[in-house]
Amino acid sequence: MHKIKIVLIPLVLVIFFIIYFILSVPYYSGDVKNHIFWGRSILEEGPLGFYGRDMQGWSYPNYPPISMLSFAASVWLYDIVKSSIFSLNSFPLFPSGLIPWIEFDNVYISFLKIPAILPFILSGWFVFLFARLFKKSFKQSLIYSLLFLLNPGLIYLAVLWGQNDFMQVLFILGAFYFLLKEKYILSYVFAGLSILSKQTVLMVWGIFLISVFRIAGLSKSVIALLVSTLILWLAYLPFNNQGLIWPFTYYVETLKSTGFLVADNAINFWGSYSQFQQLDAAENIFLISYERWGFLIFALMFIPMVIKYLKTKFSYELLFHFLFLSSITYFFILTRMHERYLFFGVVFAHMLLMINKKYWYNLLFFSILYLLNLYRGLFQPDFPILPELLKNTTFLNLLVTCYLLLILYNYYYFMFKLKGDEKN
């Protein structure tokens, strides 16, 4: 029985990967075509100077090195598979139908979704490990992992949209898991890799550093920060032809490249405020820009949460409620949010459910909201009524109102009801 359990989890993950790769072929976001060009550029011209190249009309390369190298690896893998299929086609028994399949543009694009699908699958493995850490049985842990991998919103992001946001999820989950297991160096390395996947992890990475301080003390939190800094510098080294501090200045520069609107198709406060029309985040109201108002309001909510987290007896529920509440508040209040950026809220709602089933309503609402928000970004595939519903301002404002009520309730519960004295 023990041997079956050891084989079962990898087998399930492999099956999910194969199914999701096949399902990824029909639809995709135009973002993925940028990934093809970036990956091909690195393969053909090398990484040195990549971030300063003429992108020939394609989007500016604002993703960190791990993402870029994963795109290059995906292009390389496609080339290898395509070349192998053409070579093997000379054998009489080889299925020649694979030739038009591998030449189909959507299949090429699906290879560039591997940096999205594979981290999603591996994140499901960490969900299983966390469930075991939370004292769940093997069967319960497997069920929680399957529920995670079957979440419609998360599937839409990784499989249909094809954005590689799950790379940062994978690494930051690993960072927290190894931190809780007191494997500190491994934890710090995973945290460093997370910020080299996507910059949208920075708020959660900051909470990781706070958690290192909370659990292991100031000296280890400083070490964690230094490890992340070193990993960032080293990762940019193959690309760097502009000086020692360029990795840091360039990374900061990329933080400004997320758009200029108060809400970039996001169903949140600023979307409702602008009536889901375009509104520049740099415009002022009461002498302060919308963007700065977002930061100010978020800080006023976030700082008390940090104080609560630091002063309350540590528990898994305290940690993941903090992560969940911070993530949904971040998406709701800050400007320049894209529709995709709510994924951390869904992930941590799932983690919170594993700790205590009473939080089921958070996972249910934010999974539905996230799926609707993503669908509103692509409108793929075509569903009757749904596109019109998601263009209806009254319906969108209703979703925002429900969102606000859940934030307020969770904030109240976290600040005043959660005692943090549960047994881990």
HUFEN-V498495 format. One record per backbone hydrogen bond with DSSP energy under -0.5 kcal/mol. NH is the residue of the N-H (numbers start at 1). CO is the residue of the C=O. Records with the same first field share a line. If there is no record, write none. Layout:
# HUFEN-V498495
NH: CO ; CO
This chain:
# HUFEN-V498495
5: 1
6: 2
7: 3
8: 4
9: 5
10: 6
11: 7
12: 8
13: 9
14: 10
15: 11
16: 12
17: 13
18: 14
19: 15
20: 16
21: 17
22: 18
23: 19
24: 20
25: 22
29: 161
32: 29
33: 30
34: 30 ; 31
35: 31
36: 32
37: 33
38: 34
39: 35
40: 36
41: 37
42: 38
43: 39
44: 40
45: 41
46: 42
49: 239
50: 47
52: 49
53: 50
55: 53
58: 55
62: 60
66: 196
67: 64 ; 196
68: 64
69: 65
70: 66
71: 67
72: 68
73: 69
74: 70
75: 71
76: 72
77: 73
78: 74
79: 75
80: 76
81: 77
82: 78
83: 79
84: 80
85: 81
86: 82
87: 83
88: 84
89: 85
90: 87
91: 88
94: 91
96: 94
98: 95
99: 96
100: 96
101: 97
102: 98
103: 99
104: 100 ; 101
107: 104
108: 104
109: 105
110: 106
111: 107
112: 108 ; 109
113: 110
114: 111
116: 113
117: 113
118: 114
120: 116
121: 117
122: 118
123: 119
124: 120
125: 121
126: 122
127: 123
128: 124
129: 125
130: 126
131: 127
132: 128
133: 129
134: 130
135: 132
136: 131
141: 137
142: 138
143: 139
144: 140
145: 141
146: 142
147: 143
148: 144
149: 145
150: 146
151: 148
155: 151
156: 152
157: 153
158: 154
159: 155
160: 155
161: 156
162: 157
163: 157
167: 164
168: 165
169: 165
170: 166
171: 167
172: 168
173: 169
174: 170
175: 171
176: 172
177: 173
178: 174
179: 175
180: 176
181: 177
182: 179
183: 178
184: 182
187: 183
188: 184
189: 185
190: 186
191: 187
192: 188
193: 189
194: 190
195: 191
196: 192 ; 193
197: 194
198: 194
201: 198
202: 199
205: 201
206: 202
207: 203
208: 204
209: 205
210: 206
211: 207
212: 208
213: 209
214: 210
215: 211
216: 212
217: 212 ; 213
221: 217
222: 218
223: 219
224: 220
225: 221
226: 222
227: 223
228: 224
229: 225
230: 226
231: 227
232: 228
233: 229
234: 230
235: 231
236: 232
237: 233 ; 234
239: 236
240: 236 ; 237
241: 239
246: 243
248: 245
249: 245
250: 246
251: 247
252: 248
253: 249
254: 250
255: 251 ; 252
256: 253
257: 254
262: 279
264: 337
265: 263
266: 337
268: 266
269: 332
270: 332
272: 268
273: 269
274: 270
275: 272
276: 271
277: 274
281: 260
283: 280
285: 288
288: 285
290: 283
291: 281
293: 289
294: 290
295: 291
296: 292
297: 293
298: 294
299: 295
300: 296
301: 297
302: 298
303: 299
305: 301
306: 302
307: 303
308: 304
309: 305
310: 306
311: 307
312: 308
313: 419
319: 315
320: 316
321: 317
322: 318
323: 319
324: 320
325: 321
326: 322
327: 323
328: 324
329: 325
330: 326
331: 327
332: 328
333: 329
334: 330
336: 261
337: 262
339: 264
341: 338
342: 339
343: 340
345: 342
346: 342
347: 343
348: 344
349: 345
350: 346
351: 347
352: 348
353: 349
354: 350
355: 351
356: 352
359: 356
360: 357
362: 359
363: 359
364: 360
365: 361
366: 362
367: 363
368: 364
369: 365
370: 366
371: 367
372: 368
373: 369
374: 370
375: 371
376: 372
377: 373 ; 374
378: 374
379: 375
383: 381
386: 384
387: 383
389: 385
390: 386
391: 388
392: 389
393: 391
396: 392
397: 393
398: 394
399: 395
400: 396
401: 397
402: 398
403: 399
404: 400
405: 401
406: 402
407: 403
408: 404
409: 405
410: 406
411: 407
412: 408
413: 409
414: 410
415: 411
416: 412
417: 412 ; 413
418: 413
419: 417
